[in-house]
């Protein structure tokens, strides 16, 4: 890797390394080497849309947007609130999610399947009742599909808005189809295969979505009191604003984040400084560090 001499680039590199260790966990660099350096066939070839999207640092904004959107399904949110410990161990949960995404995208077929099997085993144990009395189980194909489409739509939206190299229309369709392979392996059914199908699938869930107290608490936690040192909260607020900007207006309204959003940006929702968000995401070196090998 060439030496970084510019003070600005050194700052961006330090920020990127710090962010990576937060997102990937204390063993992130070792896991990254195992993912990339283990020989063997992969599910997705180099240069494919899913690799490009998940390698770009815009996934940070997409991941936060996905968490906010997913929280609007009461049964999915009940499972998170009751079993994931998102308040007690937010960075641990983020590291597990990040490692799953990296492994299924970049690792060998064997390691990807092992990861799928571990997650399915966890899902089989996660079940209970939502505050409204309805039963839920994490292995429910309908809920798995919701979680998937919220993630796929969020990662794609973030990449197209903030990514280094946005996908063409055909590549975006391929991304949706490729990400669907992982969702089906987890047990999702009726998985979208194109951007048009993804949009239609999201619309089909609209009547099920509502901001429960747990969803509002999640939004407050993620946007107003993130588990970060004070020095890191400024850049995080920019990242968070970039994530909220990508949410549908109805979702921002449900979560009650319009006022926070406007105050953060110093103006109306439509005035988001996309260039500033791109610079902040670029602190990871222009691409998410799961995809680089030192």
ChimeraX attribute file (.defattr): number of C-alpha atoms within 10 A of each C-alpha:
attribute: neighborCount
match mode: 1-to-1
recipient: residues
	/A:1	5
	/A:2	4
	/A:3	6
	/A:4	12
	/A:5	8
	/A:6	9
	/A:7	9
	/A:8	11
	/A:9	14
	/A:10	15
	/A:11	13
	/A:12	21
	/A:13	18
	/A:14	15
	/A:15	19
	/A:16	23
	/A:17	17
	/A:18	13
	/A:19	18
	/A:20	20
	/A:21	16
	/A:22	16
	/A:23	23
	/A:24	24
	/A:25	19
	/A:26	13
	/A:27	10
	/A:28	19
	/A:29	18
	/A:30	9
	/A:31	17
	/A:32	22
	/A:33	16
	/A:34	15
	/A:35	23
	/A:36	18
	/A:37	12
	/A:38	11
	/A:39	10
	/A:40	11
	/A:41	12
	/A:42	17
	/A:43	17
	/A:44	18
	/A:45	12
	/A:46	11
	/A:47	9
	/A:48	13
	/A:49	25
	/A:50	24
	/A:51	19
	/A:52	21
	/A:53	27
	/A:54	25
	/A:55	22
	/A:56	26
	/A:57	28
	/A:58	32
	/A:59	26
	/A:60	24
	/A:61	27
	/A:62	30
	/A:63	21
	/A:64	24
	/A:65	26
	/A:66	25
	/A:67	20
	/A:68	24
	/A:69	26
	/A:70	23
	/A:71	28
	/A:72	23
	/A:73	21
	/A:74	23
	/A:75	25
	/A:76	21
	/A:77	21
	/A:78	26
	/A:79	20
	/A:80	19
	/A:81	18
	/A:82	14
	/A:83	13
	/A:84	15
	/A:85	12
	/A:86	17
	/A:87	15
	/A:88	10
	/A:89	11
	/A:90	16
	/A:91	18
	/A:92	18
	/A:93	18
	/A:94	18
	/A:95	20
	/A:96	15
	/A:97	15
	/A:98	21
	/A:99	21
	/A:100	17
	/A:101	17
	/A:102	23
	/A:103	25
	/A:104	24
	/A:105	26
	/A:106	25
	/A:107	27
	/A:108	22
	/A:109	17
	/A:110	14
	/A:111	18
	/A:112	21
	/A:113	18
	/A:114	14
	/A:115	19
	/A:116	19
	/A:117	14
	/A:118	12
	/A:119	15
	/A:120	17
	/A:121	13
	/A:122	11
	/A:123	18
	/A:124	12
	/A:125	12
	/A:126	17
	/A:127	18
	/A:128	17
	/A:129	14
	/A:130	17
	/A:131	13
	/A:132	10
	/A:133	8
	/A:134	11
	/A:135	12
	/A:136	18
	/A:137	19
	/A:138	21
	/A:139	20
	/A:140	16
	/A:141	18
	/A:142	16
	/A:143	20
	/A:144	21
	/A:145	23
	/A:146	21
	/A:147	20
	/A:148	24
	/A:149	25
	/A:150	22
	/A:151	21
	/A:152	25
	/A:153	21
	/A:154	25
	/A:155	26
	/A:156	25
	/A:157	22
	/A:158	26
	/A:159	26
	/A:160	17
	/A:161	16
	/A:162	25
	/A:163	24
	/A:164	18
	/A:165	12
	/A:166	18
	/A:167	18
	/A:168	11
	/A:169	11
	/A:170	11
	/A:171	16
	/A:172	21
	/A:173	19
	/A:174	19
	/A:175	24
	/A:176	24
	/A:177	21
	/A:178	20
	/A:179	23
	/A:180	23
	/A:181	15
	/A:182	19
	/A:183	23
	/A:184	16
	/A:185	13
	/A:186	23
	/A:187	18
	/A:188	21
	/A:189	16
	/A:190	12
	/A:191	24
	/A:192	23
	/A:193	17
	/A:194	20
	/A:195	21
	/A:196	11
	/A:197	15
	/A:198	21
	/A:199	13
	/A:200	12
	/A:201	18
	/A:202	15
	/A:203	10
	/A:204	11
	/A:205	12
	/A:206	13
	/A:207	8
	/A:208	10
	/A:209	16
	/A:210	16
	/A:211	20
	/A:212	19
	/A:213	13
	/A:214	17
	/A:215	26
	/A:216	19
	/A:217	16
	/A:218	22
	/A:219	23
	/A:220	16
	/A:221	15
	/A:222	20
	/A:223	21
	/A:224	14
	/A:225	10
	/A:226	18
	/A:227	15
	/A:228	11
	/A:229	8
	/A:230	8
	/A:231	8
	/A:232	13
	/A:233	17
	/A:234	12
	/A:235	16
	/A:236	19
	/A:237	19
	/A:238	23
	/A:239	24
	/A:240	24
	/A:241	27
	/A:242	30
	/A:243	25
	/A:244	26
	/A:245	21
	/A:246	19
	/A:247	18
	/A:248	10
	/A:249	12
	/A:250	10
	/A:251	20
	/A:252	19
	/A:253	13
	/A:254	16
	/A:255	22
	/A:256	15
	/A:257	19
	/A:258	18
	/A:259	13
	/A:260	16
	/A:261	22
	/A:262	16
	/A:263	13
	/A:264	17
	/A:265	17
	/A:266	11
	/A:267	12
	/A:268	13
	/A:269	18
	/A:270	9
	/A:271	11
	/A:272	19
	/A:273	12
	/A:274	15
	/A:275	10
	/A:276	15
	/A:277	23
	/A:278	20
	/A:279	16
	/A:280	22
	/A:281	30
	/A:282	23
	/A:283	24
	/A:284	23
	/A:285	21
	/A:286	20
	/A:287	22
	/A:288	23
	/A:289	25
	/A:290	26
	/A:291	19
	/A:292	12
	/A:293	12
	/A:294	7
